Amino acid sequence: MDQVFKKTDMVENNKSLNLFPKNQWYVCALSKEISTEKPLARTVLNTNLVLFRHHNGQAVALEDRCCHRALALSCGVIEEGGIRCGYHGLLYNQTGRCIEIPGQEKIPSKAKVKAYPIQEKNQIIWFWYGSEEHPVPNCEPPEYSIHDDERYVFDGDVYHYDAPYQLIHDNLMDLSHLGYVHLKTIGGNATVHMNAQMKVEQEGNTVTVIRHMPGSEPPPTYKMAYPFKDKVDRWQEIVFKVSHITIWTGAVDADTDKLDDPQRQGFHMRGFHGITPETETTSHYFWTMATNPTDPEKAEELKAVVIQQTKDTFDEDRIVITDQYQNMLRIPNSNMVDIHVDVAANRARRIIKELLQVS
């Protein structure tokens, strides 16, 4: 095991805003959530945002507070010029500057709210969480080209967790739990999962996990989505970055393709997992799942099956993680014992700990 940490580390390490790594792009919304029709209130990294689209389609993030009497701007309405407060009608443009006060010609120079740097890329809205040295982005948001790949169809959602964000990291970095938690969906034989061939590598702040399970029985989700003949060769490829995790899972009929071939065929599930702290003890989980239809005419049907199975899976995870955190609060100040499946999650925690020391 790479390191041993105490249960109290998991809880106590999120007691300060400084414990969210800075100078990072975090997910604050999926593109489909933001519209010109209705503002969206969302707190990320202890920052209260109102998100909406300007009439030109640009995604905008402002401080969710009118500078006049502090009503949340998300209680207002979106107009062509920006967003209008629902209390006294002050209108703010996409830069956060008040451009109209009903019944008053002169607009005070202080009549403005903070505008936050966000960028829309691959149908994801990214929020820049900068330091004093880098209040504006010094790099581009991450690329996730799967959303724009014509070989795949995808959809997704956002979940709210009453638990710290690193517990979600731990869950995603260790897929050995599938055989116990997800028996009705993507699980499979628990013994096979616990004994899967696993390789863990780290390059900079990125951790990659590759797990192979040749000769496996396909789990229920796989059987629903793909016409496997019998046994399958399964793979799980997990890539951890500070703000998000990508997981490519799937299977081919046993002995028909190489699991290290990047162009391998079979059934694919490509998951995007944007894990963003809301506060020290609550989190947003932005997820999408993409799959590769073999029959274009049945693409929407396949997508519906995969998305519903994914939701069922994530519902199971959320129950486990929430109960886990509540039990940690009930029984504090006790150590946790690591086992062989914890290597990748421990490396991810170490990366965040190191970043916190310099942010």
N, C-alpha and C positions, 0 to 999 in steps of 0.2 A: 504494500500500500504506500502511496506517495506521502501521505501525511495523516496524522490523527487529529481530529478536532473534537471539541466538546459540544454537547447539545447546547450549552449556553452560548457558544460562539454563533450558532445559527440564529438564535434569538437576539442576543445582545449586539451583534455586529451591525444591526440596522437601526441603532438608536439615534443616529445623527444623519442629517442631510449630506454631510461630507462623505458618508459611506456609500454614496452612489457615484461610481466612476464618472468623471467629467471628461469633456472634450470627446464626446461620443454622440453618434446618431442613434436615437431610440425611436421605436415605432410609437406614434401617438394616435393613429387611426388607419383603417383600411380606406382606400379611395372611395369605395361605394358608400361609406358612412357620411361623407361630406357632400353637401348639396347647396344650391342657391335658394332652397325653400325654407329650411329650418336650421337654426344654429345648434351646435352640439357642445355641451359642457363636458369637459373631461379634465381630471387632475392627473398629471404625470410628474413624477419626481418632485412631489410636493409643490407643483406649480399649477395654478388654476387657469385653464385655457378655455376660450370659446373658439370653436372651429367652424368655419363656413367657407363657401366659395363666393368670390367676387363675381360680378356679372360677366366678366371675361373668362371665367372658369378657373381662375387661380385660387388655390387653397390658401387660406389665411388663418393665422393663429394670433389672437390678441389676449391680453390679460382679461379675465372674466370679471370685470368690475368697472362700472361707470365712474368716471372721475368726479361726478357731481354729488351723488348721494349713495354711491357704492352698491347699487343694485347690480346683480349679475347681468352682464350683457346677453348671456344666453337666454334670459327671460324676454329679450326683445325680438325684433323682426329684421330680416335681411331685405335690403332695398338695393336698387341699382348702384347707389353711391357707397354702400357699405352696410353697417349694422346699426340699427336705431334702438336706443335704450327704451325699455318698456315702461319707464317711470315718468320722465319729463321730455323724452323725445330727442335727446342729443344724438346726432348722427356721426359715426366714426368711419373713416375710410380704412383701406387695407393696411395703412401704415400706423394706425392707431390714433391719428390726429382727428380731433373733433372738427367737422367741416360745416356743421349747422347746429344752432341752438334756436329752437322755435321761439319767436317773439323777441329775439335779441340779435342785433346786427353784428356787434363786436364779439369776437370769439377770443377769450383769453389765451395767451400763448401756452399756459399750463394746462389747457383743456386737451388732454391726450392720455392715452393708456399705452402700456408697453406692447410692442409687436414682437413676436418671437420668430426666429429663423426656422422655417420648415421647408421641406422639399418633397415633391411628389415624384416617385420613381417606381416603375414596375407595379403600378396600382397599389402602392403603399405610401402612406404619409409619414415622413421622417421628421423628428424634432431634434434640433441641435441643443445639447445640454453642455454649455461651455463654461470654462473657468473665467476668472477675471482677465487672464492673459489672452484668452481666445473666446471672447463673447460672440464672435461671428464664426461661422464654419471655416476650418482650415483644411478640409478635405471634402470629398463628395460622399453622399450616402452610399451604403452598400448596394451592390448589384444583385438582383434576383431575377434572372432572365427567364426562369421557368414560367412565370406569369405571362410572358409574351411569346412563348414557344408554341407554335401551331400544332405540335404533336400532342399537346396536353390540353385537357379541360380542367378547370379548377373553380373552387368557391371557398368561402371561409367565414369566420365569425370572430367575435371578441368575447372572452369570458372574464368575469371579475372573480378574483380570489381573495378571500380573507386569510391571507398567508403571505409571508415575505417571499420575494421573487426568487431567491436562490434555492428555495425548496422545489420550485418548479424546474429550475436548472437540474437539480439532483435527479429528479424523476426522469427527465428527458435524456440525460446522459447515461442512464442505466436502464437498458431495455430488458434486462433479465426478469423484471417484474411482470412482463407480459403474460407469462404462463400462469401467473397467480391472480392477477387483477383483471385481465381481459380475456377470460376463457370463452366468452360468447362472441367476440369480435376478432381481434388481430392476434390473440394469444397463441395457442398451440401447446405442445407438450412442455411442461415446466422444467423437466429434467434436461431436455434438449436446450432450452434457453439458458439454464444455469451453467451448462457445460459447453456453450457455443465457443468456437474459435474466435478469439478477440485480439485485435491489435490496437493499441493506443499510441498516438503520436502527437507531439506538440511542436508547433513552429510559431515563435513569437507569442501572441495572445490568442492563438487559434489551437483548439484541441480537436483531433479527428479520431473517431472510433470506428473500426470496421469489424463487423461480426458476421460470420458465415455459419449457416446451419444446413449442410447438405443432407439429402435424404429425409426431409421432414414431411410430416403430414400437414397439408395446407390448412390453415385456420379458417373459421367460418366466413370471415370477410373475403378472403381470397377465393373461396369456393363460389361465393355469390357473384363475384365480379369477373371471373376468368375460367375458361373451360380446361382446367388442369386434368391430366389423364390419371395420375395417381400421386406418387411421392414427388416432392419438389425440392429444389435447392434454393434456400432463402438467403437473403442478404439484408444487412442493416448498416447504413453508413451515416454517421452522425458527425456534424461539424459544428463546434461551439465557437461563437464569437461573443463578445461582452454583451451586446444588445439583442442578439437573436441566435437561434439554433436552426439549422436545416437538417432534415432527416430524410434520407432516401431509402425506402424499404421496398421489398418486392420478392418475386420468385419466378423461376423458370421450371419447366418440367425437368425432373432429375436427369442429370447427365446429358443435357441438350445444349448447354451454353456455359461459357466461363464466367464465374462470378467476379472476376477482376477485369472483365471487358467493359469499358465505359459505354459501349454501344449494345450491350446485351439486351435481349428481347424479353418476352414474358410480361408479367403484370407489375406495374410500377405504382407506388404511392410516394409522391414527393411532398413532404410537409415543410411549411415555413412556420416558425414559432417565434414571434416577437414578444419577448418577456420584458415588460416595462414596469418598474415600481410605480405604484400610485403614491403610497406613503411608505413609512418604515415597515409597516406590517400588512399592507394590502398591495395587490398587484393587478395589472392588466395582462391578459394573455391573448395576443392577436395571432390567429392561426389561419392558414389556408392549406388545402390539400389538393394536389394535382394528380391526375391519373391519365394513362395513355389508352384511349379507346382503340380496339382493333377493328371495330366496325363503325365508321363515321355516322351511319344512320342511327346507331344506338348510343351515341356519345352522351347525350343528355340523360338517358336512362342509367348508364353506367355512373355518370357523375353523381346522380341522385343517390344511388346505392352507396358509393364510396363516402360521400359527405355525411349521410345519415350514420353510417358505421363509424366514421370518425367522431361525430358528435357523441355517439354512445360511448366510445372509448374515452373521450376527454371528460365526459360526465363521471365516469368511473374514477379517473385520475383525480378529478377535483375533490371528490368525496374523500379519497385516501389522503391527499395532501392537507386538506382542511382539518380532518380528524387528527392527522399526525401533528400539525402545529398546535391544535388545542391541547393535545396530550402533553406536548413539550412545555406548554405554559402551566399545565396542572402539576407536572413533575419536573421542576427546573433543577439546575445545578447537578446534572448527572452526565456522565460520559457516554459516548456512543462507541461501539466496537465496529471497526471497519472489516469488510470481507473483500474477496477478490474482485467483485463487480464494482467497487467504489473508486477504482483508480482514476477514471476519467472525470467523475464528478469532483473528486478532490483536487485534481489539476485545475479545473475551472474555478473552484473556490480560491485556489492559491493565486491565480491570475488576477481575480478581482481584488483580493487582499493587497497584492503588490500595486495595482493601479490606485487604490485608495491612499496609499502612502505617498503618492506623488501628485494626487489631484487636489 
